[in-house]
Structures are given as structure tokens and as C-alpha cells.
Amino acid sequence: MTTKPSVLFVCVHNAGRSQIAAGWLRHLAGDTVEVRSAGSAPADTINPVAVQAMAEVGIDITTNTPRILDYETAEASDVMITMGCGDVCPVFPGKRYEDWVLEDPAGQGIDAVRPIRDEIKTRVEKLIASLDITPLAR
């Protein structure tokens, strides 16, 4: 890993889980890590309930845009966190991979998305600790 690790969060639509995770990592780690997210079949827009759930904790993800997972982004990332993207996620030797099994917030209401958001925060905090970077004081 370089002095500034890069983390890529990948889910199918890049509209919910991966965007929430990227939002948490940016919020908690700031510029100590490069944060990326992508999807194997990206949606047109971010899930509005995911946006609402993150706004409730003071994190604005409204300017994020779902993006297609491309080879170059995956290859340039130190850590790939997959969330249900299946076999479409490329594998590169020497990379760190984690598969986070999380419920998909697509089509769910805010009461169902809040626990997903909170579980992702817990996992991001553990990820930060494992990257040996100093989280921001929050």
C-alpha cells in the first residue's frame, strides 16, 4: 500500500451500500485515504433513502454519482470492498479484498435503511483501524 491507501467500495448499482460506505469513510478518515466507489450495473442516481439516512447523521452524499466499475479503478485500488457484486468484481494479485454481506437498501424505507447505515459505519471504523490511519476527531 502507498502512504495514502485507496479503498474501492463496489456494489451492483453504486446507489446505496457503496455510496453509504464511501460517505462514512470520507467523513471519518478525511483526506488520509483515497475513497472510490463503483457498481457493476450503476443506477442513474443515488438511492434517495440512502441520501436521507446519511443526512440524518450529518453526511451529505447528494453530489455523488453512481459510476461503472472499470478495470483501471479496480487495479489502482489497494483495498476492494465488495457488497453483493458477485463474479463481476475483478481480482488482482496482491490486493486486499473484503466481501461485506449487507442487506440491499434498494426499495426499502428509512426504518430499514438506518440499521444498514449503522452497520456500514461499524465496518468502516474497523476498516480504518486496519489501515493504520488516524481517523478524524468526530
MDTraj code that builds the backbone (N, CA, C; nanometers):
import mdtraj as md
import numpy as np

residues = "MET THR THR LYS PRO SER VAL LEU PHE VAL CYS VAL HIS ASN ALA GLY ARG SER GLN ILE ALA ALA GLY TRP LEU ARG HIS LEU ALA GLY ASP THR VAL GLU VAL ARG SER ALA GLY SER ALA PRO ALA ASP THR ILE ASN PRO VAL ALA VAL GLN ALA MET ALA GLU VAL GLY ILE ASP ILE THR THR ASN THR PRO ARG ILE LEU ASP TYR GLU THR ALA GLU ALA SER ASP VAL MET ILE THR MET GLY CYS GLY ASP VAL CYS PRO VAL PHE PRO GLY LYS ARG TYR GLU ASP TRP VAL LEU GLU ASP PRO ALA GLY GLN GLY ILE ASP ALA VAL ARG PRO ILE ARG ASP GLU ILE LYS THR ARG VAL GLU LYS LEU ILE ALA SER LEU ASP ILE THR PRO LEU ALA ARG".split()
xyz = np.array([
    [0.0830, -0.1178, 0.0000],
    [0.0000, 0.0000, 0.0000],
    [0.0881, 0.1251, 0.0000],
    [0.0423, 0.2286, -0.0657],
    [0.1125, 0.3554, -0.0652],
    [0.0937, 0.4235, 0.0696],
    [0.1537, 0.5404, 0.0867],
    [0.1368, 0.6111, 0.2136],
    [-0.0075, 0.6546, 0.2340],
    [-0.0793, 0.6753, 0.1269],
    [-0.2209, 0.7094, 0.1345],
    [-0.2991, 0.5969, 0.0683],
    [-0.3574, 0.5075, 0.1484],
    [-0.4266, 0.3936, 0.0878],
    [-0.5501, 0.4366, 0.0095],
    [-0.5848, 0.3565, -0.0912],
    [-0.7068, 0.3799, -0.1676],
    [-0.8011, 0.2632, -0.1456],
    [-0.9260, 0.2975, -0.1213],
    [-1.0291, 0.1976, -0.0947],
    [-1.1389, 0.2134, -0.1982],
    [-1.1777, 0.1025, -0.2579],
    [-1.2851, 0.0996, -0.3572],
    [-1.4003, 0.0182, -0.3009],
    [-1.5169, 0.0821, -0.2899],
    [-1.6396, 0.0141, -0.2474],
    [-1.7201, -0.0188, -0.3721],
    [-1.7615, -0.1454, -0.3845],
    [-1.8325, -0.1897, -0.5039],
    [-1.9616, -0.2610, -0.4663],
    [-2.0715, -0.2158, -0.5261],
    [-2.1978, -0.2908, -0.5201],
    [-2.2607, -0.2828, -0.6586],
    [-2.3695, -0.3497, -0.6794],
    [-2.4256, -0.3615, -0.8140],
    [-2.4619, -0.2250, -0.8721],
    [-2.5451, -0.1493, -0.8027],
    [-2.5974, -0.0250, -0.8596],
    [-2.5196, 0.0999, -0.8190],
    [-2.4254, 0.0865, -0.7248],
    [-2.3476, 0.2004, -0.6761],
    [-2.4397, 0.3153, -0.6368],
    [-2.5521, 0.2786, -0.5753],
    [-2.6529, 0.3787, -0.5403],
    [-2.6900, 0.3758, -0.3929],
    [-2.6491, 0.2717, -0.3217],
    [-2.6883, 0.2580, -0.1815],
    [-2.5712, 0.2236, -0.0919],
    [-2.5464, 0.0945, -0.0756],
    [-2.4431, 0.0482, 0.0189],
    [-2.3059, 0.1082, -0.0075],
    [-2.2601, 0.1038, -0.1315],
    [-2.1257, 0.1548, -0.1617],
    [-2.1177, 0.3060, -0.1428],
    [-2.2249, 0.3764, -0.1721],
    [-2.2266, 0.5213, -0.1526],
    [-2.2291, 0.5566, -0.0031],
    [-2.3040, 0.4788, 0.0751],
    [-2.3059, 0.4996, 0.2199],
    [-2.1670, 0.4744, 0.2772],
    [-2.1042, 0.3658, 0.2350],
    [-1.9698, 0.3322, 0.2850],
    [-1.8690, 0.4397, 0.2467],
    [-1.8736, 0.4858, 0.1238],
    [-1.7818, 0.5913, 0.0798],
    [-1.8055, 0.7192, 0.1599],
    [-1.9313, 0.7500, 0.1856],
    [-1.9636, 0.8680, 0.2658],
    [-1.9072, 0.8583, 0.4063],
    [-1.9226, 0.7414, 0.4683],
    [-1.8681, 0.7211, 0.6027],
    [-1.7166, 0.7317, 0.6028],
    [-1.6506, 0.6680, 0.5053],
    [-1.5043, 0.6701, 0.5042],
    [-1.4522, 0.8121, 0.4831],
    [-1.5125, 0.8862, 0.3922],
    [-1.4707, 1.0259, 0.3728],
    [-1.4912, 1.1072, 0.5002],
    [-1.6038, 1.0860, 0.5651],
    [-1.6378, 1.1600, 0.6867],
    [-1.5432, 1.1264, 0.8017],
    [-1.5132, 0.9985, 0.8188],
    [-1.4347, 0.9540, 0.9339],
    [-1.2836, 0.9619, 0.9122],
    [-1.2395, 0.9497, 0.7881],
    [-1.0954, 0.9468, 0.7622],
    [-1.0443, 1.0706, 0.6896],
    [-1.1340, 1.1492, 0.6338],
    [-1.0919, 1.2699, 0.5630],
    [-0.9987, 1.2383, 0.4480],
    [-0.8938, 1.3181, 0.4353],
    [-0.8025, 1.3000, 0.3223],
    [-0.6876, 1.2045, 0.3523],
    [-0.7009, 1.1265, 0.4596],
    [-0.5969, 1.0280, 0.4908],
    [-0.6090, 0.9033, 0.4041],
    [-0.7169, 0.8930, 0.3296],
    [-0.7404, 0.7781, 0.2427],
    [-0.8099, 0.8269, 0.1153],
    [-0.7793, 0.7626, 0.0041],
    [-0.8495, 0.7923, -0.1199],
    [-0.9711, 0.7016, -0.1277],
    [-1.0872, 0.7616, -0.1435],
    [-1.2132, 0.6867, -0.1404],
    [-1.2717, 0.6811, -0.2809],
    [-1.3074, 0.5591, -0.3223],
    [-1.3683, 0.5376, -0.4533],
    [-1.4905, 0.4478, -0.4360],
    [-1.5859, 0.4610, -0.5266],
    [-1.6984, 0.3672, -0.5282],
    [-1.7419, 0.3471, -0.6729],
    [-1.7964, 0.2301, -0.6979],
    [-1.8392, 0.1962, -0.8333],
    [-1.9406, 0.0823, -0.8270],
    [-2.0024, 0.0559, -0.9408],
    [-2.1001, -0.0517, -0.9483],
    [-2.0872, -0.1301, -1.0761],
    [-2.1284, -0.2545, -1.0709],
    [-2.1225, -0.3391, -1.1899],
    [-2.2332, -0.3037, -1.2890],
    [-2.3446, -0.2499, -1.2408],
    [-2.4545, -0.2027, -1.3253],
    [-2.5117, -0.0774, -1.2587],
    [-2.4394, 0.0351, -1.2673],
    [-2.4775, 0.1534, -1.1904],
    [-2.6150, 0.2082, -1.2264],
    [-2.6815, 0.2578, -1.1234],
    [-2.8110, 0.3230, -1.1407],
    [-2.7889, 0.4625, -1.1983],
    [-2.8970, 0.5301, -1.2308],
    [-2.8873, 0.6666, -1.2815],
    [-2.8598, 0.7669, -1.1700],
    [-2.9143, 0.7387, -1.0516],
    [-2.8997, 0.8300, -0.9384],
    [-2.8808, 0.7503, -0.8099],
    [-2.8360, 0.8180, -0.7069],
    [-2.8216, 0.7554, -0.5754],
    [-2.9603, 0.7344, -0.5159],
    [-2.9752, 0.6259, -0.4421],
    [-3.0998, 0.5942, -0.3727],
    [-3.1352, 0.7102, -0.2794],
    [-3.2520, 0.7733, -0.2977],
    [-3.2878, 0.8878, -0.2135],
    [-3.3011, 0.8528, -0.0650],
    [-3.3344, 0.7286, -0.0345],
    [-3.3444, 0.6887, 0.1061],
    [-3.2046, 0.6760, 0.1674],
    [-3.1068, 0.6336, 0.0885],
    [-2.9678, 0.6317, 0.1361],
    [-2.9205, 0.7744, 0.1627],
    [-2.9547, 0.8668, 0.0746],
    [-2.9210, 1.0080, 0.0935],
    [-2.9842, 1.0589, 0.2221],
    [-3.1114, 1.0266, 0.2435],
    [-3.1829, 1.0697, 0.3638],
    [-3.1193, 1.0116, 0.4899],
    [-3.0863, 0.8832, 0.4861],
    [-3.0265, 0.8180, 0.6037],
    [-2.8923, 0.8817, 0.6391],
    [-2.8124, 0.9147, 0.5404],
    [-2.6827, 0.9778, 0.5670],
    [-2.7007, 1.1222, 0.6130],
    [-2.7989, 1.1926, 0.5594],
    [-2.8262, 1.3302, 0.6028],
    [-2.8641, 1.3327, 0.7510],
    [-2.9316, 1.2290, 0.7966],
    [-2.9699, 1.2217, 0.9388],
    [-2.8488, 1.2215, 1.0319],
    [-2.7336, 1.1759, 0.9825],
    [-2.6114, 1.1733, 1.0642],
    [-2.5130, 1.2823, 1.0202],
    [-2.5622, 1.3767, 0.9429],
    [-2.4816, 1.4920, 0.9065],
    [-2.3854, 1.4720, 0.7912],
    [-2.4096, 1.3707, 0.7073],
    [-2.3213, 1.3445, 0.5934],
    [-2.4005, 1.3638, 0.4642],
    [-2.3510, 1.4520, 0.3797],
    [-2.4180, 1.4848, 0.2545],
    [-2.3565, 1.4041, 0.1400],
    [-2.4337, 1.3159, 0.0813],
    [-2.3867, 1.2380, -0.0343],
    [-2.4657, 1.2739, -0.1601],
    [-2.5343, 1.3887, -0.1576],
    [-2.6195, 1.4259, -0.2705],
    [-2.5422, 1.4536, -0.3986],
    [-2.4156, 1.4918, -0.3877],
    [-2.3387, 1.5229, -0.5088],
    [-2.2697, 1.4000, -0.5679],
    [-2.2771, 1.2868, -0.5002],
    [-2.2161, 1.1636, -0.5525],
    [-2.2963, 1.1134, -0.6721],
    [-2.2276, 1.0466, -0.7613],
    [-2.2900, 0.9930, -0.8816],
    [-2.2524, 0.8459, -0.8962],
    [-2.3495, 0.7584, -0.9224],
    [-2.3147, 0.6189, -0.9489],
    [-2.2220, 0.6088, -1.0698],
    [-2.1209, 0.5227, -1.0567],
    [-2.0209, 0.5048, -1.1628],
    [-2.0029, 0.3576, -1.1940],
    [-1.9634, 0.3324, -1.3170],
    [-1.9376, 0.1953, -1.3606],
    [-1.8022, 0.1496, -1.3058],
    [-1.7962, 0.0262, -1.2642],
    [-1.6705, -0.0340, -1.2203],
    [-1.5842, -0.0575, -1.3430],
    [-1.4665, 0.0045, -1.3452],
    [-1.3761, -0.0173, -1.4570],
    [-1.2464, -0.0808, -1.4074],
    [-1.1790, -0.1422, -1.4997],
    [-1.0569, -0.2174, -1.4703],
    [-0.9505, -0.1292, -1.4059],
    [-0.9316, -0.0090, -1.4600],
    [-0.8269, 0.0800, -1.4115],
    [-0.8495, 0.1215, -1.2662],
    [-0.9727, 0.1550, -1.2304],
    [-1.0034, 0.1942, -1.0932],
    [-0.9794, 0.0787, -0.9979],
    [-1.0233, -0.0392, -1.0369],
    [-1.0037, -0.1566, -0.9518],
    [-0.8554, -0.1868, -0.9362],
    [-0.7816, -0.1825, -1.0453],
    [-0.6392, -0.2135, -1.0415],
    [-0.5608, -0.1134, -0.9568],
    [-0.6035, 0.0118, -0.9569],
    [-0.5323, 0.1169, -0.8843],
    [-0.5711, 0.1254, -0.7366],
    [-0.6631, 0.0434, -0.6919],
    [-0.7087, 0.0474, -0.5524],
    [-0.6315, -0.0527, -0.4680],
    [-0.5997, -0.0134, -0.3461],
    [-0.5293, -0.1028, -0.2537],
    [-0.6244, -0.2030, -0.1888],
    [-0.7447, -0.1560, -0.1579],
    [-0.8441, -0.2391, -0.0897],
    [-0.9732, -0.2331, -0.1687],
    [-1.0319, -0.3504, -0.1953],
    [-1.1633, -0.3572, -0.2599],
    [-1.2624, -0.4185, -0.1624],
    [-1.3677, -0.3428, -0.1356],
    [-1.4758, -0.3910, -0.0504],
    [-1.5952, -0.4154, -0.1417],
    [-1.6349, -0.5417, -0.1539],
    [-1.7494, -0.5750, -0.2376],
    [-1.8723, -0.5959, -0.1502],
    [-1.9859, -0.5623, -0.2083],
    [-2.1138, -0.5728, -0.1374],
    [-2.2182, -0.6295, -0.2312],
    [-2.2007, -0.7545, -0.2652],
    [-2.3011, -0.8198, -0.3483],
    [-2.2837, -0.7994, -0.4974],
    [-2.1608, -0.7731, -0.5442],
    [-2.1444, -0.7545, -0.6894],
    [-2.1159, -0.8860, -0.7605],
    [-2.0994, -0.9915, -0.6847],
    [-2.0848, -1.1236, -0.7454],
    [-1.9575, -1.1412, -0.8241],
    [-1.9659, -1.2159, -0.9314],
    [-1.8489, -1.2537, -1.0105],
    [-1.7951, -1.1431, -1.1001],
    [-1.8640, -1.0291, -1.1087],
    [-1.8170, -0.9238, -1.1984],
    [-1.7006, -0.8448, -1.1395],
    [-1.6732, -0.8607, -1.0120],
    [-1.5632, -0.7873, -0.9496],
    [-1.4302, -0.8496, -0.9893],
    [-1.3421, -0.7686, -1.0490],
    [-1.2128, -0.8237, -1.0897],
    [-1.1249, -0.8555, -0.9694],
    [-1.0343, -0.9486, -0.9875],
    [-0.9410, -0.9875, -0.8814],
    [-0.8000, -0.9635, -0.9318],
    [-0.7216, -0.8925, -0.8506],
    [-0.5834, -0.8634, -0.8848],
    [-0.4938, -0.9187, -0.7755],
    [-0.3868, -0.9852, -0.8109],
    [-0.2937, -1.0366, -0.7098],
    [-0.2382, -0.9219, -0.6247],
    [-0.2219, -0.9490, -0.4974],
    [-0.1619, -0.8512, -0.4072],
    [-0.2578, -0.7483, -0.3520],
    [-0.3822, -0.7515, -0.3920],
    [-0.4822, -0.6582, -0.3395],
    [-0.5502, -0.7192, -0.2175],
    [-0.5986, -0.6353, -0.1328],
    [-0.6777, -0.6810, -0.0180],
    [-0.8247, -0.6749, -0.0573],
    [-0.8945, -0.7842, -0.0320],
    [-1.0370, -0.7935, -0.0641],
    [-1.1169, -0.8261, 0.0604],
    [-1.2322, -0.7635, 0.0710],
    [-1.3294, -0.7991, 0.1737],
    [-1.4655, -0.8013, 0.1072],
    [-1.5479, -0.8972, 0.1454],
    [-1.6851, -0.9009, 0.0968],
    [-1.7755, -0.8751, 0.2157],
    [-1.8445, -0.7629, 0.2143],
    [-1.9358, -0.7272, 0.3218],
    [-2.0758, -0.7708, 0.2816],
    [-2.1282, -0.8686, 0.3529],
    [-2.2640, -0.9155, 0.3281],
    [-2.3588, -0.8233, 0.4039],
    [-2.4302, -0.7420, 0.3278],
    [-2.5214, -0.6428, 0.3837],
    [-2.6526, -0.6463, 0.3066],
    [-2.7599, -0.6189, 0.3762],
    [-2.8889, -0.6095, 0.3097],
    [-2.8865, -0.4930, 0.2112],
    [-2.9516, -0.5092, 0.0976],
    [-2.9571, -0.4050, -0.0044],
    [-3.0663, -0.3045, 0.0334],
    [-3.0328, -0.1751, 0.0417],
    [-3.1343, -0.0759, 0.0772],
    [-3.2311, -0.0416, -0.0361],
    [-3.2071, -0.0935, -0.1560],
    [-3.2938, -0.0621, -0.2702],
    [-3.4386, -0.0983, -0.2396],
    [-3.5263, -0.0030, -0.2615],
    [-3.6691, -0.0260, -0.2443],
    [-3.7169, -0.0298, -0.1007],
    [-3.6294, 0.0008, -0.0066],
    [-3.6668, -0.0049, 0.1343],
    [-3.6896, 0.1356, 0.1895],
    [-3.7672, 0.1421, 0.2961],
    [-3.7939, 0.2686, 0.3630],
    [-3.6821, 0.3049, 0.4596],
    [-3.6926, 0.4245, 0.5143],
    [-3.5882, 0.4761, 0.6013],
    [-3.5680, 0.3894, 0.7262],
    [-3.6735, 0.3324, 0.7806],
    [-3.6582, 0.2488, 0.9002],
    [-3.5755, 0.1237, 0.8734],
    [-3.5791, 0.0731, 0.7519],
    [-3.4983, -0.0431, 0.7153],
    [-3.3558, -0.0028, 0.6777],
    [-3.3367, 0.1186, 0.6282],
    [-3.2054, 0.1625, 0.5817],
    [-3.1176, 0.2091, 0.6980],
    [-3.1767, 0.2646, 0.8022],
    [-3.0960, 0.3105, 0.9166],
    [-3.0048, 0.2018, 0.9738],
    [-3.0539, 0.0800, 1.0011],
    [-2.9630, -0.0224, 1.0536],
    [-2.8537, -0.0625, 0.9544],
    [-2.8816, -0.0567, 0.8251],
    [-2.7798, -0.0852, 0.7231],
    [-2.6726, 0.0227, 0.7306],
    [-2.7151, 0.1477, 0.7370],
    [-2.6219, 0.2607, 0.7507],
    [-2.5336, 0.2438, 0.8736],
    [-2.5938, 0.2058, 0.9849],
    [-2.5188, 0.1929, 1.1099],
    [-2.4216, 0.0751, 1.1062],
    [-2.4619, -0.0341, 1.0426],
    [-2.3723, -0.1494, 1.0274],
    [-2.2542, -0.1128, 0.9384],
    [-2.2798, -0.0383, 0.8332],
    [-2.1716, 0.0048, 0.7455],
    [-2.0748, 0.0947, 0.8211],
    [-2.1252, 0.1835, 0.9057],
    [-2.0369, 0.2692, 0.9855],
    [-1.9438, 0.1843, 1.0715],
    [-1.9977, 0.0842, 1.1379],
    [-1.9166, -0.0039, 1.2229],
    [-1.8072, -0.0713, 1.1407],
    [-1.8418, -0.1191, 1.0232],
    [-1.7426, -0.1855, 0.9373],
    [-1.6371, -0.0876, 0.8867],
    [-1.6786, 0.0343, 0.8553],
    [-1.5833, 0.1358, 0.8094],
    [-1.4869, 0.1719, 0.9224],
    [-1.5363, 0.1816, 1.0444],
    [-1.4485, 0.2103, 1.1584],
    [-1.3435, 0.1002, 1.1751],
    [-1.3847, -0.0251, 1.1591],
    [-1.2889, -0.1364, 1.1661],
    [-1.1901, -0.1309, 1.0499],
    [-1.2380, -0.0934, 0.9324],
    [-1.1511, -0.0793, 0.8162],
    [-1.0454, 0.0277, 0.8424],
    [-1.0860, 0.1411, 0.8948],
    [-0.9924, 0.2497, 0.9249],
    [-0.8843, 0.2009, 1.0211],
    [-0.9256, 0.1308, 1.1250],
    [-0.8293, 0.0782, 1.2228],
    [-0.7295, -0.0164, 1.1556],
    [-0.7770, -0.0970, 1.0613],
    [-0.6895, -0.1937, 0.9944],
    [-0.5941, -0.1283, 0.8949],
    [-0.6277, -0.0090, 0.8489],
    [-0.5439, 0.0613, 0.7512],
    [-0.4316, 0.1390, 0.8200],
    [-0.4355, 0.1436, 0.9502],
    [-0.3343, 0.2148, 1.0272],
    [-0.3257, 0.3630, 0.9895],
    [-0.4448, 0.4239, 0.9756],
    [-0.4532, 0.5682, 0.9541],
    [-0.5234, 0.6281, 1.0745],
    [-0.5070, 0.7556, 1.0934],
    [-0.5681, 0.8214, 1.2077],
    [-0.7014, 0.8805, 1.1652],
    [-0.8108, 0.8328, 1.2256],
    [-0.9408, 0.8901, 1.1905],
    [-0.9525, 1.0332, 1.2431],
    [-1.0417, 1.1081, 1.1832],
    [-1.0661, 1.2435, 1.2289],
    [-1.1417, 1.2401, 1.3605],
    [-1.1241, 1.3410, 1.4412],
    [-1.1999, 1.3515, 1.5673],
    [-1.3422, 1.3908, 1.5322],
    [-1.4370, 1.3076, 1.5683],
    [-1.5796, 1.3347, 1.5389],
    [-1.6597, 1.3174, 1.6638],
])
top = md.Topology()
chain = top.add_chain()
for i, resn in enumerate(residues, 1):
    res = top.add_residue(resn, chain, resSeq=i)
    for name in ("N", "CA", "C"):
        top.add_atom(name, md.element.get_by_symbol(name[0]), res)
traj = md.Trajectory(xyz[None], top)
